[in-house]
């Protein structure tokens, strides 16, 4: 017989079930609140990061002091002072040490074993003269390839090339820059510089004439890639710095060399004809490579009036003596053949405007301001840059500007706004027949972002309002950190982590959200910490260390975290990071910035064309463009070589080449047009999601994937839960509770 169950017996079970469902609702609600709280805390963490800056740009790193030739002061006081050896030294009883040759004085090391000693040497010949003395070389070399057979003699004595001499004097390890110091001036020893072995002559005796030694082919035995692994371990056969030392002062030659880049501070860098030890780039130069230096590039002093560009070449051999000045070894020529134009022309971008394609350019315009006074930004430069936007990079939709100064340039009066500087450039573009651009920036705090003192350089944007819309939001302040809410910038434009210590005395990165035909793109302009402070490549600290790189890596990590947060909130948001990163496409900085979210387009570009800058013999890529992976397959990229390989006489307007990217949104635009032509089936919730750039549950984005294999469902899962499903559990629990009380009442009846 079946057992009858009473209502009174069912009552406790119903109550327990209702309590369990209520508890389940509470736990789920707490989880949702915790997700929202976690999201808020992550965004807040970004806003708490401070700012850095650096006073100089990469083009100034390791900058030499005043060069020889035309730029040297015509003073003899320093020579007279050097000529007068200390009385105590001259009073030494036994007289100078007789040495067999100059090679003995030079020795097998960076410094002479006879430093500060009085010596006598003969059978040397004058190879070159200058204002402060002359170079001599052994007529009978010592046969030791590890020692130099020549040195520099400081003397007022009038001698000629080819004079055979006998010399007495004091050996000194000194600096060539010291010779030009005037009486009453203080000489400041160049930090991180090597010295030059000199003889401070007390007696010069002419002994007739002699033929000059044959010059050494300097490139033939130059060690490849390695400058120096240990300054205290002298290895001229395998280390370029020691190899140069073994030729200090000697006659050397470079066979029919071609020019690698523009004359800068009196120097040009060359490679010999037929050089094939390394692959050359598309203009016959050498790109900088990971963990290596292009040691075969030879600097030749030609003077500040010499006009040259990449691919020009000499129609004969260059011959000269090896000297060291401004922390680099170089040739001071005794024979400089005529220069032949190599025919290199400034480029025009291969990327042209297209209706459904967004074009973005990045251009370091090198200390640009509205101040046209001497020493500031001449009108000619304004016109050159404006013309380059119109004619050479074809009027991009968005332009990120690097090194915009405040409106009065280097005048240090507390002015910080650069609006007049940007608007002057925009007005000149329009005057010359270009687009009507709008300018936007967030001004820095006075003196906090580095660059030329008083100039307050910053990054900024020009944009074409007929093609793109700067999403309307209040702009951030100088020390207000950019952040996201609902997958979009809260302030627009806004500076990223401006109070983070990683950005102290450095330009702050600027984020701006643009809309192009329904697509939302966050463009971030950057100008990371410069290389000022790194060891000189041919300096006294070896191996040379990039002391500034750690700061750039930290800045890159902050930028990557910012991108991560934007994509977490809105996987459909697009990112483009542009600017002067002061580091190379293969660097740890670039790797940290890219992370798993971004693609470095310079790294993907043709290696022979992978450069935007020229410095001390090497082409390099300081200017890069990164895109989020949801733009993979939609980008075309090109550096446009209009500046770095040229001088102002050729049309150069800056020390950097611009770089350009074009993003193809034709598929998205076509899909959007197709959807808009169909009767609307979406709910109000889906419409809001689409408006905010967040994919709705009914959409299955194909072209809008993040590149990480996420589906629309997985993207939705990354957002905090709403309470919709939790409310259903609560209603069910309440109904069961009411049912339980009904049971109790019926049971009691």
PEHU-V817784 format. One record per residue. N is the residue number from 0. OMEGA is omega in whole degrees, 0 to 359 (* if undefined). NEAR is the number of other ideal C-beta (glycine too) atoms within 10 Angstrom. Layout:
n:omega:near
N:OMEGA:NEAR
N:OMEGA:NEAR
This chain:
n:omega:near
0:182:3
1:179:4
2:180:4
3:178:6
4:181:8
5:175:10
6:181:16
7:179:12
8:180:11
9:187:16
10:181:20
11:180:12
12:180:12
13:180:19
14:180:17
15:179:12
16:179:16
17:180:20
18:179:14
19:180:12
20:178:19
21:178:16
22:178:11
23:178:15
24:182:21
25:181:13
26:181:9
27:179:16
28:179:16
29:178:11
30:179:13
31:180:15
32:180:13
33:178:11
34:179:14
35:180:13
36:179:11
37:178:11
38:180:18
39:181:13
40:179:9
41:178:16
42:180:18
43:180:11
44:177:14
45:184:20
46:183:18
47:184:10
48:181:20
49:195:15
50:182:27
51:171:26
52:182:25
53:191:25
54:188:18
55:178:17
56:186:26
57:182:25
58:181:20
59:185:13
60:179:18
61:184:20
62:179:12
63:175:20
64:185:16
65:183:14
66:179:20
67:178:21
68:186:16
69:186:10
70:183:13
71:175:16
72:181:14
73:182:6
74:182:16
75:183:14
76:182:13
77:179:20
78:180:18
79:180:11
80:180:14
81:182:22
82:185:18
83:180:11
84:181:16
85:184:10
86:182:7
87:181:7
88:182:13
89:183:13
90:179:7
91:194:10
92:193:4
93:180:6
94:186:10
95:174:20
96:176:14
97:179:10
98:186:16
99:184:13
100:179:21
101:179:27
102:178:24
103:178:18
104:183:25
105:179:29
106:181:18
107:179:15
108:178:14
109:181:20
110:181:14
111:174:22
112:180:12
113:182:21
114:179:15
115:177:11
116:175:16
117:182:19
118:173:19
119:180:16
120:181:26
121:179:17
122:176:16
123:182:26
124:179:23
125:181:22
126:180:23
127:177:22
128:171:17
129:188:16
130:187:15
131:182:23
132:184:24
133:176:23
134:174:26
135:179:29
136:178:23
137:172:25
138:175:17
139:184:12
140:182:17
141:178:16
142:181:9
143:183:15
144:181:15
145:179:18
146:174:23
147:179:28
148:185:28
149:173:28
150:180:25
151:180:25
152:176:24
153:184:22
154:173:23
155:185:13
156:179:16
157:177:10
158:179:16
159:175:10
160:182:14
161:176:13
162:174:21
163:189:18
164:163:24
165:188:14
166:168:22
167:178:19
168:182:23
169:178:22
170:181:25
171:168:22
172:187:14
173:183:19
174:179:20
175:179:23
176:183:21
177:185:20
178:183:24
179:180:21
180:181:17
181:177:11
182:181:10
183:177:6
184:178:12
185:177:5
186:176:14
187:180:11
188:180:11
189:183:20
190:176:10
191:183:15
192:169:21
193:177:23
194:177:19
195:177:23
196:183:25
197:170:25
198:175:26
199:192:22
200:171:22
201:180:18
202:178:13
203:181:22
204:178:12
205:183:14
206:178:13
207:181:9
208:179:12
209:175:15
210:180:9
211:175:16
212:175:17
213:179:9
214:179:20
215:174:17
216:191:14
217:185:24
218:189:20
219:183:9
220:181:13
221:176:16
222:183:19
223:167:13
224:188:14
225:176:18
226:178:21
227:178:28
228:181:13
229:183:11
230:182:16
231:180:8
232:188:11
233:184:17
234:183:16
235:179:20
236:186:11
237:183:12
238:189:22
239:181:23
240:179:27
241:176:25
242:176:23
243:180:27
244:181:26
245:178:22
246:185:23
247:178:23
248:186:26
249:172:24
250:180:25
251:181:21
252:170:22
253:188:25
254:175:17
255:188:16
256:170:24
257:185:22
258:181:27
259:182:30
260:185:27
261:172:24
262:180:22
263:181:19
264:174:13
265:182:23
266:164:25
267:177:27
268:185:27
269:168:28
270:179:26
271:177:19
272:176:13
273:181:8
274:182:18
275:181:7
276:178:13
277:177:15
278:180:10
279:178:17
280:188:19
281:174:14
282:177:22
283:180:16
284:180:24
285:174:24
286:174:21
287:185:22
288:179:16
289:172:8
290:180:7
291:173:13
292:179:22
293:187:23
294:182:23
295:178:21
296:188:20
297:174:26
298:178:22
299:179:23
300:182:21
301:180:22
302:186:16
303:182:13
304:183:9
305:181:18
306:181:14
307:177:26
308:178:24
309:178:24
310:171:19
311:182:20
312:176:20
313:183:24
314:177:9
315:181:13
316:172:17
317:178:25
318:179:20
319:177:25
320:180:25
321:175:24
322:180:21
323:182:21
324:179:23
325:177:22
326:173:21
327:169:21
328:180:21
329:174:25
330:167:26
331:194:19
332:168:19
333:178:19
334:181:13
335:182:18
336:177:15
337:178:8
338:180:16
339:178:13
340:181:11
341:173:15
342:180:8
343:180:17
344:175:12
345:188:17
346:167:17
347:183:15
348:175:22
349:182:11
350:182:19
351:181:12
352:177:15
353:190:13
354:185:8
355:179:14
356:181:19
357:181:27
358:181:23
359:178:26
360:174:26
361:187:30
362:171:32
363:187:29
364:168:27
365:173:21
366:184:20
367:176:29
368:177:30
369:182:21
370:183:21
371:182:14
372:182:12
373:180:6
374:181:8
375:182:19
376:182:22
377:180:13
378:180:10
379:179:11
380:179:19
381:181:23
382:179:15
383:182:19
384:178:22
385:179:22
386:181:17
387:177:25
388:183:25
389:193:16
390:187:15
391:174:17
392:164:23
393:170:19
394:179:19
395:178:27
396:179:23
397:177:26
398:171:30
399:182:30
400:179:27
401:180:27
402:168:25
403:178:31
404:173:27
405:193:29
406:179:20
407:173:21
408:186:25
409:174:18
410:188:16
411:184:15
412:179:8
413:177:10
414:178:19
415:184:16
416:175:15
417:184:30
418:180:16
419:177:16
420:180:28
421:181:25
422:176:16
423:178:22
424:179:25
425:180:21
426:180:16
427:177:19
428:180:24
429:180:14
430:183:11
431:176:13
432:180:11
433:181:18
434:172:21
435:182:11
436:169:24
437:182:15
438:175:21
439:180:16
440:162:22
441:186:24
442:176:19
443:168:26
444:186:15
445:175:15
446:187:17
447:186:20
448:174:29
449:182:26
450:179:27
451:183:19
452:179:10
453:188:17
454:177:28
455:181:31
456:180:26
457:171:31
458:184:29
459:182:26
460:159:24
461:178:24
462:180:24
463:183:18
464:176:12
465:180:10
466:181:18
467:178:21
468:170:14
469:185:19
470:189:16
471:174:8
472:172:15
473:179:10
474:176:16
475:177:23
476:184:14
477:183:18
478:179:15
479:186:17
480:175:27
481:179:30
482:180:22
483:169:23
484:182:11
485:177:13
486:179:20
487:179:19
488:177:21
489:175:18
490:186:18
491:356:20
492:180:26
493:182:25
494:185:29
495:175:27
496:187:25
497:180:28
498:177:18
499:181:20
500:179:12
501:181:21
502:177:29
503:179:17
504:178:16
505:176:25
506:179:34
507:178:31
508:185:25
509:179:27
510:176:28
511:180:27
512:179:26
513:174:24
514:179:14
515:177:21
516:177:16
517:179:15
518:179:20
519:182:19
520:173:23
521:178:26
522:181:25
523:177:23
524:187:29
525:170:27
526:188:31
527:185:29
528:181:30
529:181:26
530:175:22
531:184:18
532:174:16
533:174:19
534:175:17
535:181:22
536:178:22
537:180:26
538:184:21
539:178:18
540:182:14
541:355:22
542:183:14
543:183:19
544:174:11
545:184:15
546:185:13
547:187:22
548:181:17
549:179:13
550:179:23
551:178:27
552:179:20
553:177:20
554:180:31
555:179:26
556:178:15
557:179:19
558:179:25
559:178:20
560:178:18
561:178:24
562:179:23
563:182:16
564:178:19
565:180:26
566:177:26
567:180:17
568:184:22
569:182:23
570:181:26
571:181:23
572:180:26
573:179:25
574:172:22
575:179:25
576:185:28
577:170:29
578:178:26
579:184:29
580:179:29
581:176:29
582:192:28
583:186:23
584:180:27
585:188:17
586:175:23
587:176:15
588:181:27
589:179:22
590:180:16
591:180:18
592:182:27
593:183:21
594:176:15
595:188:9
596:190:21
597:176:24
598:176:17
599:185:22
600:176:23
601:179:23
602:180:17
603:187:13
604:176:19
605:186:11
606:181:13
607:182:14
608:190:17
609:179:22
610:177:29
611:189:26
612:177:25
613:179:26
614:174:19
615:171:23
616:185:24
617:168:23
618:184:28
619:186:22
620:174:26
621:184:32
622:184:26
623:172:30
624:177:26
625:176:29
626:176:27
627:186:22
628:176:17
629:173:22
630:181:26
631:180:13
632:182:9
633:190:19
634:168:19
635:188:15
636:175:19
637:163:21
638:182:27
639:191:22
640:182:25
641:186:26
642:196:30
643:183:25
644:189:25
645:172:22
646:180:16
647:179:13
648:179:11
649:180:17
650:180:15
651:178:20
652:181:23
653:177:22
654:180:23
655:167:26
656:171:30
657:173:30
658:189:29
659:172:26
660:174:24
661:183:23
662:184:20
663:179:17
664:185:22
665:180:14
666:180:13
667:181:20
668:178:17
669:179:12
670:179:17
671:179:15
672:180:11
673:180:9
674:183:13
675:179:9
676:179:7
677:175:7
678:184:4
679:178:9
680:188:8
681:176:14
682:177:12
683:181:7
684:180:12
685:180:17
686:179:12
687:180:13
688:179:23
689:181:18
690:181:9
691:180:15
692:178:21
693:182:21
694:178:22
695:183:17
696:184:13
697:180:12
698:175:18
699:187:11
700:174:18
701:181:10
702:182:15
703:178:21
704:181:18
705:183:19
706:180:17
707:176:13
708:181:7
709:172:18
710:178:12
711:180:19
712:182:10
713:176:12
714:180:23
715:183:15
716:182:10
717:181:14
718:178:18
719:177:16
720:177:15
721:166:10
722:186:14
723:182:8
724:179:11
725:180:18
726:180:12
727:177:11
728:182:16
729:180:17
730:180:11
731:179:16
732:180:19
733:180:14
734:180:12
735:179:19
736:178:17
737:179:12
738:180:16
739:179:21
740:177:13
741:178:13
742:181:20
743:182:17
744:181:11
745:181:13
746:181:13
747:179:9
748:*:6
